[in-house]
Amino acid sequence: MVQWPWSARSRAGDDVRARVVPWALTSPLVVVGVVALAQRLLDGPPSLATLLAALAGGVVSALLLLLLAVQSAHRVDQDGRERQERLEAALRQALHDPLTDLGNRQLFTDRLQHALARRGTRGCAVLYLDLDGFKSVNDTHGHAAGDAVLVEVAHRLRAAVRPEDTVARFGGDEFAVLCEDLADDLTASRIAERVVSSIADRPVTVGTDRHLSITPSVGIALAREEGDAPSLLRRADAALYRAKEGGKARSELFDERMQAQAVDASQTEVDLALAVEQGQLRLHYQPIVDLTDGHVQGVEALLRWQHPRRGLLHPGDFIPLAERTGLIVPIGQWVLREAWRTLRDWYAREGEDSTFTVSVNVSPRQLAGGQLLDAVAVEQPPGAAGNALLVEVSEELLVADANAGFSTLHALRMMGVRIGVDDFGRGVSSLSHLQTMPVDHVKVDRHFIAGLGHRRQDEAVVAGIIGMARSMGVGVIAEGVETPEQLGALRRMGCDAAQGFLLAHPAPVVDLDRALPEATTGLLHEVLDLDGAERTTGARAAARPALARDGR
């Protein structure tokens, strides 16, 4: 029986043709035979006219049967083809990126696993790349322009690699290339160089009059004897991260040093996932001092990780990893719970007349997602304590994702949460963004504070920020104050508040009532030109537990 190349359902059409058609072709002879036998039994031998009439009737019935069989088989075949086309379309959609028509992560991973299984003595490598600063393309030119860039990058990638290489888009601006049958390790590096050049050497034209300069960073991972698909992808990602640290439009080959760092990062990720549920996170509080009368107007909550083996870790040791893995979301929720608990305890002890505040920093993931509003609302206490939380976001974050950031900040403001902009002056938001944001204060970036007293440019920048904020009714806090000269300059410029190691180091909550050492209160008295009575009544009345203990 002939098999038709569509599907199992279509082969039912083959059955119709194979069984019905032969029967239809032989049916006239069968009819003649039956008529002749009946005539013989009833009236004797049939005449020629009778046989010809029977044959004619058999032929007509055979033709009708044959026509019905062919039509039925055709309908079955057509239904099978349609089903097969839908199946192939669904399969392609499941394994390909709809925007660029490249393979997706699932297809790439499947081909990588097969390549590792059959590579033998020939080399195999993964190139992992993303586009430097691609988010600014969407923010500045719109998502349609971003999509056009991605499509053009996909075309250039196909042209830059070999015909047998697999190119895939993992999502966003992340792409991957699977290089098989490599003669040596240098071949992968040469392919990576072609990839970088193909994208970076020519601007991408968007529309009719916009030409965008796009550069990629590429991480290269070579397959080793013990390598599997997930580990090879992790190595390529680690190499990409190193390439981006070194600058734009470059590639980096994964080496053993990165291997040790990758293993360490993997273990740190496992440990960090357990840190929240095992109670290893800590908040240390750094006082924020009012430069008018020297009292502690609030504290900034700074995250620490009490690692069981490595000791007390600062945010720089684990926050970047938490951002990349998404663990920053549950960590941020824990920080907010602890901040609310601190405020509840404080206001229960000091009363509703207190003006004490706690500031917390939020990450890009928290600001972009809807979890931040829920995390704030679920633990928010009633009364004055519920209005004493300050949420700080970096200026660069607001510029990068202004629309999402503004809507979330406005919602927080409606809930009674105050808003601050951290690292102000380092980004490009300046006056235009400050006018539209619901901001209570800005924190001058510590880079400019460090230059006070010996760099006139920094003094001009700080004075300009203070003047601009004052004209808009926004408070100004200086962070990173480390010398009396810096504190004096800020006082003369009219800065509202300051924090830094000169005033007090961050300390656990149990040490809040020792927030300002005796030497600091004396320094504030000298720099702020306070008399003894004002220092005693102003500082101690406003933040009594933060300034005095055991007679100090």
Long-range contacts (C-beta under 8 A, 24 or more apart in sequence): 4-77, 6-77, 6-80, 6-81, 6-84, 7-80, 7-81, 7-83, 7-84, 7-87, 8-80, 9-76, 9-79, 9-80, 9-83, 10-76, 10-77, 10-79, 10-80, 10-81, 10-84, 11-80, 12-76, 12-80, 13-72, 13-73, 13-74, 13-75, 13-76, 13-77, 13-80, 14-73, 16-69, 16-72, 16-73, 16-76, 17-69, 17-70, 17-73, 20-65, 20-66, 20-69, 20-72, 20-73, 21-66, 21-69, 21-70, 23-65, 24-62, 24-63, 24-65, 24-66, 24-69, 25-62, 25-66, 27-58, 27-61, 27-62, 27-65, 28-55, 28-58, 28-59, 28-61, 28-62, 29-58, 30-58, 31-55, 31-57, 31-58, 31-61, 32-58, 97-168, 97-169, 99-147, 99-150, 99-151, 99-169, 100-150, 100-151, 100-153, 100-154, 100-169, 101-154, 102-154, 102-157, 102-158, 102-167, 102-168, 102-169, 102-175, 103-166, 103-167, 103-168, 103-169, 104-168, 104-169, 104-170, 105-168, 105-170, 105-171, 105-176, 107-166, 107-168, 108-166, 108-168, 108-170, 108-176, 108-178, 109-229, 109-233, 111-166, 111-178, 112-178, 112-229, 112-232, 112-233, 113-228, 113-229, 115-178, 115-180, 115-223, 116-223, 116-227, 116-228, 116-229, 116-232, 119-180, 119-181, 119-223, 122-180, 122-181, 122-182, 122-183, 123-181, 123-182, 123-183, 123-184, 123-185, 123-187, 123-188, 123-222, 123-223, 124-178, 124-179, 124-180, 124-181, 124-182, 124-222, 124-223, 125-178, 125-179, 125-182, 125-185, 125-187, 125-188, 125-191, 125-220, 125-221, 125-222, 125-223, 126-176, 126-177, 126-178, 126-179, 126-220, 126-221, 126-223, 126-232, 126-233, 126-235, 126-236, 127-176, 127-177, 127-179, 127-188, 127-191, 127-192, 127-195, 127-218, 127-219, 127-220, 127-236, 127-251, 128-174, 128-175, 128-176, 128-218, 128-219, 128-220, 128-221, 128-233, 128-236, 128-237, 128-239, 128-240, 129-174, 129-175, 129-176, 129-177, 129-195, 129-216, 129-217, 129-218, 129-219, 129-240, 130-172, 130-173, 130-174, 130-175, 130-216, 130-217, 130-240, 131-173, 131-199, 131-214, 131-215, 131-216, 132-214, 132-215, 132-216, 132-217, 132-244, 132-248, 132-249, 133-248, 134-172, 134-173, 134-214, 135-400, 135-401, 136-400, 137-212, 137-214, 139-400, 139-401, 139-402, 141-206, 141-210, 141-212, 145-206, 145-207, 145-210, 145-212, 148-204, 148-206, 148-207, 149-204, 149-206, 149-212, 149-214, 152-204, 152-205, 153-199, 153-204, 153-214, 153-216, 156-198, 156-199, 157-195, 157-198, 157-199, 159-198, 160-191, 160-194, 160-195, 160-197, 160-198, 161-191, 161-194, 161-195, 162-191, 165-191, 176-233, 176-236, 185-222, 185-253, 188-220, 188-222, 188-253, 189-220, 189-251, 189-253, 192-218, 192-220, 192-251, 193-251, 195-251, 196-249, 196-250, 196-251, 200-249, 215-248, 215-249, 216-249, 217-243, 217-244, 217-248, 217-249, 217-250, 217-251, 217-252, 218-243, 218-250, 218-251, 218-252, 219-243, 219-251, 219-252, 219-254, 220-251, 220-252, 220-253, 220-254, 221-254, 222-253, 222-254, 234-262, 234-266, 235-259, 235-262, 238-262, 238-265, 265-321, 268-318, 268-321, 269-321, 269-325, 269-327, 271-307, 271-308, 272-305, 272-318, 272-321, 272-322, 272-325, 272-327, 272-331, 273-327, 275-305, 275-307, 275-331, 276-330, 276-331, 276-334, 280-305, 280-306, 280-307, 280-308, 281-305, 281-306, 281-331, 281-334, 281-335, 282-306, 282-312, 282-508, 283-335, 283-338, 283-339, 283-342, 283-508, 283-509, 284-506, 284-507, 284-508, 285-342, 285-358, 285-506, 285-507, 285-508, 285-509, 285-512, 285-515, 286-499, 286-504, 286-505, 286-506, 286-507, 287-499, 287-503, 287-504, 287-515, 287-516, 287-546, 288-357, 288-359, 288-477, 288-497, 288-498, 288-499, 289-497, 289-498, 289-499, 289-503, 289-504, 289-516, 289-524, 290-496, 290-497, 290-542, 291-487, 291-490, 291-491, 291-495, 291-496, 291-497, 291-498, 291-528, 292-496, 292-528, 293-528, 293-530, 293-534, 293-535, 293-538, 293-539, 293-542, 294-521, 294-524, 294-525, 294-528, 294-530, 294-535, 294-538, 294-539, 295-538, 295-539, 295-541, 295-542, 295-543, 295-547, 296-356, 296-515, 296-516, 296-539, 296-542, 296-543, 296-546, 296-547, 297-355, 297-356, 297-357, 297-497, 297-542, 297-543, 298-356, 298-357, 298-358, 298-359, 298-388, 298-390, 299-356, 299-357, 299-358, 299-359, 299-512, 299-515, 300-358, 300-359, 300-360, 300-392, 300-499, 301-335, 301-338, 301-339, 301-342, 301-358, 301-359, 301-360, 302-506, 303-331, 303-335, 319-363, 322-363, 323-363, 323-364, 323-365, 326-365, 328-363, 328-365, 328-366, 329-365, 329-366, 329-369, 329-371, 332-362, 332-363, 332-365, 332-366, 332-371, 332-372, 332-375, 333-371, 333-375, 335-360, 336-360, 336-375, 336-376, 336-379, 337-375, 337-379, 339-389, 340-379, 340-380, 340-381, 340-385, 340-389, 341-379, 342-509, 343-381, 343-385, 343-386, 343-388, 343-389, 344-381, 344-385, 346-385, 347-381, 347-383, 347-384, 347-385, 347-388, 348-385, 349-545, 350-544, 350-545, 352-383, 352-384, 353-384, 354-384, 354-388, 355-388, 355-542, 356-388, 356-543, 357-388, 357-389, 357-390, 357-418, 358-388, 358-389, 358-390, 359-389, 359-390, 359-391, 359-392, 359-420, 360-389, 360-390, 360-391, 360-392, 361-392, 361-393, 361-394, 361-422, 362-391, 362-392, 362-393, 364-397, 364-400, 364-401, 367-393, 367-397, 367-401, 367-404, 367-405, 367-408, 368-401, 368-404, 368-405, 372-408, 372-412, 373-408, 373-411, 373-412, 373-415, 376-412, 376-415, 376-417, 377-415, 380-415, 380-416, 386-416, 387-416, 387-417, 387-418, 389-417, 389-418, 390-417, 390-418, 390-419, 390-420, 390-440, 390-441, 391-417, 391-418, 391-419, 391-420, 392-419, 392-420, 392-421, 392-422, 392-443, 393-419, 393-420, 393-421, 393-422, 394-421, 394-422, 394-423, 394-427, 395-421, 395-422, 395-423, 395-424, 395-425, 395-426, 395-427, 395-429, 395-433, 396-423, 396-426, 396-427, 398-427, 398-429, 398-433, 398-437, 399-427, 399-428, 399-429, 399-433, 402-433, 406-436, 406-437, 409-437, 409-438, 410-438, 413-438, 420-477, 422-479, 424-465, 425-461, 425-462, 425-465, 431-468, 434-468, 434-469, 434-472, 434-474, 435-472, 439-474, 440-474, 440-475, 441-469, 441-474, 441-475, 441-476, 441-477, 441-496, 442-469, 442-474, 442-475, 442-476, 442-477, 443-476, 443-477, 443-478, 443-479, 444-476, 444-477, 444-478, 444-479, 444-495, 445-479, 446-479, 446-480, 446-500, 449-478, 449-479, 449-480, 449-481, 449-486, 449-490, 449-500, 450-480, 450-482, 450-486, 452-485, 452-486, 452-489, 452-490, 453-483, 453-485, 453-486, 453-489, 459-489, 462-489, 462-490, 462-493, 462-495, 463-493, 466-493, 466-494, 466-495, 470-494, 484-523, 484-527, 487-523, 487-527, 488-527, 491-527, 491-528, 512-545, 512-546, 513-545, 513-546, 513-548, 513-549, 514-549, 515-543, 515-546, 515-547, 516-546, 516-547, 518-552, 521-547
